[in-house]
Amino acid sequence: MVESVNLALARALEEDPTVLVFGEDVAVNGGVFRATEGLLDKFGADRVFDTPLAETVIAGLSVGLAAQGFRPVAEIQFMGFIYPAIDQMVNHASRLRNRTRGRLTCPMVLRAPFGGGIHGPEHHSESIEAMFAHVPGLRVVIPSSPYQAYGLLLAAIRDPDPVVFLEPKRIYRAFKQDVSDDGEALPLDMCYIMREGSDITLVSWGAMMKETLEAAAKVAENGIDAEVIDVATLKPLDMKTILQSVEKTGRCVIVHEAARTAGFGAEIAARLADEGLMSLQAPVARVTGPDTIMPLPKLEHFYMPNTGNIVDAVLRALESA
């Protein structure tokens, strides 16, 4: 996935002179995870540059550049460092189109590695995607594979409005996938059906797609046919695809790594109650992280949802009348 991100950034820089890439250590060092490696040498310091350790400045600079005709792609080194940037994203990036009655737009992308599973210290494992999804005017995109990372990042860069693009760092190098550098973007604002099934719907996104697909394969050994949906774009949410799946299966388990209370899974569950209640044959189940700070490395595995947790939730949902 990290190579796909690099490939998409290079393609965007090459095809559009208004695209700029910047952030902490993204130029000379190529980023902490090497997602921007080689871009400085290829495109020069006017297009790819390092910034001070100041997330408010990174986001504010992005807003100003976007308002003046550029397409900035800014990196926040870890999602746990993103909190100072929220001021600019909420008060300015998300409101620019509305504030100027359409005269200005804010075509910027704020990239950030997010989630746990790499034994990071405090503030290096946050999953606060729901916080951004709550903000009107922001688009929130989370790829779950190299193929998605390439196509969705190109789509995000080309979008006329601000996109928060969250990259699950646990799967940066977890598996390989053939990706063609053809410049083709994937559609935003839609869910992807990763596995078709008829007995239960499993909904997830980002790194947790790995465990969700593993759980679907595991229950299939017992004759349970699970449909698996990758949300991909959390905001705006393609609820139609989820509703159609639940209409077919009658049951739903939502899986995410973020803390349970007010996690984005709660929004999907509420929408199912509002719009798909008559399709449900059992309560909507959620498999999530607990309402605690992500522990330090030795205890991290106690926090992270796993395949067994998801299988248990599937079996409980199928036992419900």
C-alpha positions in Angstrom: 0.0 0.0 0.0 2.8 2.5 0.8 4.2 2.0 -2.7 0.8 2.6 -4.2 0.5 5.9 -2.2 3.9 6.9 -3.6 2.8 5.9 -7.1 -0.4 8.0 -6.9 1.4 11.0 -5.6 4.0 10.8 -8.4 1.3 10.5 -11.0 -0.6 13.5 -9.6 2.5 15.6 -9.4 3.4 14.7 -13.0 0.0 15.4 -14.5 -0.9 18.5 -12.6 1.6 21.4 -11.9 -0.7 22.8 -9.2 -0.2 19.7 -7.0 2.2 20.2 -4.1 3.3 17.6 -1.5 4.5 18.7 1.9 4.7 17.8 5.6 7.1 16.8 8.3 10.1 14.9 6.8 8.3 14.1 3.6 10.9 15.6 1.3 14.5 14.9 2.3 13.7 11.7 4.2 10.8 10.5 2.1 8.4 10.3 5.1 8.5 8.1 8.2 7.0 5.3 6.3 8.8 6.3 3.0 5.5 7.1 1.3 7.0 10.1 -0.4 10.4 8.6 -1.1 12.0 9.9 -4.3 9.5 12.6 -5.0 11.8 15.5 -4.0 14.5 14.3 -6.4 12.0 13.9 -9.2 9.9 17.0 -8.8 12.1 19.4 -6.9 11.9 21.5 -3.8 9.2 23.8 -5.2 6.8 21.0 -5.4 7.8 18.6 -2.6 9.1 20.2 0.6 9.5 19.8 4.4 7.6 21.8 6.9 8.2 22.7 10.5 6.8 20.5 13.2 3.6 22.5 13.3 0.4 20.7 12.3 -1.7 23.9 12.5 0.7 25.5 10.0 0.5 22.5 7.7 -3.3 22.5 7.5 -3.5 26.3 7.4 -0.9 26.5 4.5 -3.0 23.9 2.7 -6.2 25.9 3.0 -4.4 29.1 1.7 -2.8 27.3 -1.2 -6.0 25.6 -2.1 -8.0 28.8 -2.1 -5.4 30.3 -4.5 -5.5 27.6 -7.2 -3.2 24.9 -5.9 -3.9 21.3 -5.0 -1.9 20.7 -1.8 -1.5 17.2 -0.5 -0.3 17.6 3.1 0.9 14.8 5.3 0.3 14.6 9.1 3.0 12.3 10.3 0.7 10.2 12.6 -3.0 10.7 13.2 -2.2 11.3 16.8 -0.6 14.5 15.8 -3.6 15.7 13.9 -5.4 17.5 16.7 -3.9 21.0 16.1 -4.9 20.7 12.5 -8.6 20.2 13.3 -8.9 24.0 13.9 -8.0 24.8 10.3 -10.0 21.8 8.9 -13.2 22.6 10.7 -13.1 26.4 10.8 -11.7 27.0 7.3 -11.2 24.0 4.9 -14.7 22.6 5.4 -16.4 26.0 5.2 -14.6 27.7 2.4 -17.1 26.9 -0.4 -20.1 27.8 1.8 -18.4 31.0 3.2 -17.7 32.4 -0.3 -21.0 31.2 -1.8 -19.1 29.0 -4.2 -16.5 31.6 -5.3 -13.7 29.6 -3.7 -13.2 25.9 -3.2 -10.7 24.0 -1.1 -9.2 21.2 -3.2 -6.8 19.9 -0.6 -6.0 16.4 0.7 -4.8 15.9 4.3 -3.1 12.5 4.5 -2.4 10.7 7.8 -1.3 7.2 8.7 -3.7 6.0 11.3 -4.6 3.0 13.5 -2.7 0.7 15.8 -1.0 -2.7 15.3 2.6 -1.5 14.8 3.6 -1.2 18.5 3.8 2.5 18.4 4.2 4.8 21.4 1.4 7.1 22.7 -0.3 9.3 20.1 0.9 7.1 17.2 -2.1 4.7 17.1 -5.2 6.9 17.0 -8.3 6.0 15.1 -10.5 9.1 15.2 -12.1 9.0 11.7 -15.5 9.6 13.2 -14.4 13.0 14.4 -13.7 14.1 10.9 -16.8 12.3 9.5 -18.9 14.5 11.8 -17.8 17.7 10.1 -20.0 19.0 7.3 -17.9 19.8 4.2 -15.2 17.2 4.8 -14.9 14.0 2.8 -13.3 11.1 4.7 -11.7 8.3 2.7 -9.9 5.1 4.0 -8.4 2.6 1.5 -7.9 -1.0 2.5 -5.6 -2.3 -0.2 -2.8 -1.1 -2.6 -5.3 -1.0 -5.5 -7.7 1.2 -3.5 -4.9 3.4 -2.2 -3.8 4.3 -5.7 -7.2 4.9 -7.2 -8.8 6.6 -4.2 -5.9 8.9 -3.6 -5.9 10.1 -7.2 -9.7 10.7 -6.9 -9.1 12.6 -3.6 -6.5 14.8 -5.2 -8.7 15.6 -8.1 -11.7 16.4 -6.0 -12.7 20.1 -5.7 -13.3 19.9 -2.0 -11.2 18.9 1.1 -10.5 15.3 1.7 -9.1 13.7 4.8 -7.3 10.6 3.5 -6.5 8.1 6.2 -4.0 5.4 5.5 -4.1 2.2 7.7 -0.4 1.9 8.5 -0.7 -1.6 9.8 -1.2 -2.8 6.3 1.3 -0.4 4.6 3.5 -3.5 3.9 1.2 -6.4 5.0 0.6 -7.8 1.5 1.2 -7.1 -2.2 -1.2 -6.5 -5.0 -0.7 -5.7 -8.7 -1.4 -2.1 -9.3 -1.2 -0.5 -12.8 0.1 3.1 -12.9 -2.6 4.0 -15.4 -3.8 7.2 -13.8 -7.3 5.8 -13.3 -9.1 7.0 -10.2 -11.6 4.9 -8.3 -15.0 6.4 -7.5 -15.4 8.1 -4.2 -18.6 8.0 -2.1 -19.3 4.3 -2.6 -18.9 1.1 -0.7 -17.2 -1.9 -2.2 -18.7 -5.4 -1.9 -15.6 -7.5 -1.2 -17.5 -10.8 -0.8 -21.0 -11.7 -1.7 -23.2 -13.6 0.7 -26.7 -14.3 1.8 -26.7 -15.0 5.6 -25.2 -11.9 7.2 -23.6 -8.6 6.3 -20.2 -7.7 7.7 -19.3 -4.0 7.3 -15.8 -2.6 7.9 -13.0 -0.4 6.5 -9.3 0.1 6.5 -7.0 -2.4 8.2 -9.8 -4.2 9.8 -10.9 -5.5 6.4 -8.2 -8.1 6.8 -9.8 -9.6 10.0 -13.3 -9.1 8.6 -12.5 -11.1 5.5 -10.8 -13.8 7.5 -13.9 -14.1 9.7 -16.1 -14.4 6.7 -13.9 -17.3 5.4 -13.8 -18.9 8.8 -17.6 -19.0 9.2 -18.0 -20.2 5.7 -16.4 -23.5 6.9 -19.6 -23.9 8.9 -21.9 -23.1 6.0 -22.4 -19.5 6.9 -22.4 -17.2 3.8 -21.3 -13.8 4.9 -21.4 -10.7 2.6 -18.5 -8.3 3.3 -18.7 -4.6 2.6 -15.7 -2.2 2.6 -17.1 1.3 3.3 -14.0 3.0 1.8 -15.6 6.5 1.9 -17.0 7.1 5.3 -18.3 10.6 4.5 -20.5 10.9 2.4 -21.6 7.4 3.2 -23.0 5.1 0.6 -25.8 3.8 2.8 -27.7 2.4 -0.2 -25.2 -0.5 -0.7 -25.4 -1.4 3.0 -29.2 -1.3 3.1 -29.5 -3.5 0.0 -27.1 -6.0 1.6 -29.0 -6.1 4.9 -32.3 -6.4 3.0 -30.9 -9.6 1.6 -29.2 -11.0 4.7 -31.3 -9.7 7.6 -28.3 -9.4 9.9 -25.3 -7.0 10.2 -22.1 -6.9 12.1 -20.0 -3.7 12.0 -16.3 -3.8 12.7 -13.9 -1.0 13.4 -10.7 -0.5 15.4 -11.8 2.9 16.9 -13.3 3.2 20.3 -16.9 2.0 20.6 -18.8 5.1 21.9 -19.7 7.4 19.0 -17.5 5.5 16.6 -18.5 5.6 13.0 -20.1 2.2 13.4 -22.7 3.8 15.6 -23.8 6.0 12.7 -24.2 3.0 10.4 -26.2 1.2 13.1 -28.4 4.2 13.6 -29.0 4.6 9.9 -29.9 0.9 9.7 -32.5 1.5 12.5 -33.9 4.5 10.7 -34.0 3.2 7.2 -33.7 -0.6 7.3 -35.4 -1.7 10.5 -37.9 -3.9 8.8 -35.1 -5.8 7.1 -33.4 -6.7 10.3 -33.9 -10.1 11.9 -31.5 -9.5 14.7 -30.0 -6.5 16.5 -27.1 -4.8 14.7 -23.8 -5.9 16.4 -20.6 -3.9 16.7 -17.1 -5.3 17.1 -14.8 -2.4 18.1 -12.0 -1.2 20.2 -12.8 -0.4 23.9 -13.3 3.1 25.3 -9.8 3.4 26.4 -6.6 5.0 25.2 -4.6 2.6 22.9 -2.3 0.7 25.3 1.5 0.7 24.9 3.0 -2.2 22.8 2.8 -5.1 25.3 -0.9 -4.7 25.7 -1.9 -3.5 22.3 -3.2 -6.9 21.2 -5.8 -6.7 24.0 -7.2 -3.6 22.4 -7.3 -4.6 18.8 -10.4 -6.5 17.5 -9.5 -9.8 16.1 -10.9 -12.5 13.8 -12.2 -14.5 16.7 -14.2 -11.5 18.0 -15.8 -11.1 14.7 -16.7 -14.8 14.3 -18.3 -14.7 17.8 -20.4 -11.7 16.9 -21.5 -13.4 13.7 -22.6 -16.5 15.6 -24.5 -14.5 18.2 -26.3 -12.5 15.5 -27.3 -15.8 13.8 -28.6 -17.2 17.0 -30.9 -14.2 17.6 -34.5 -14.8 16.6 
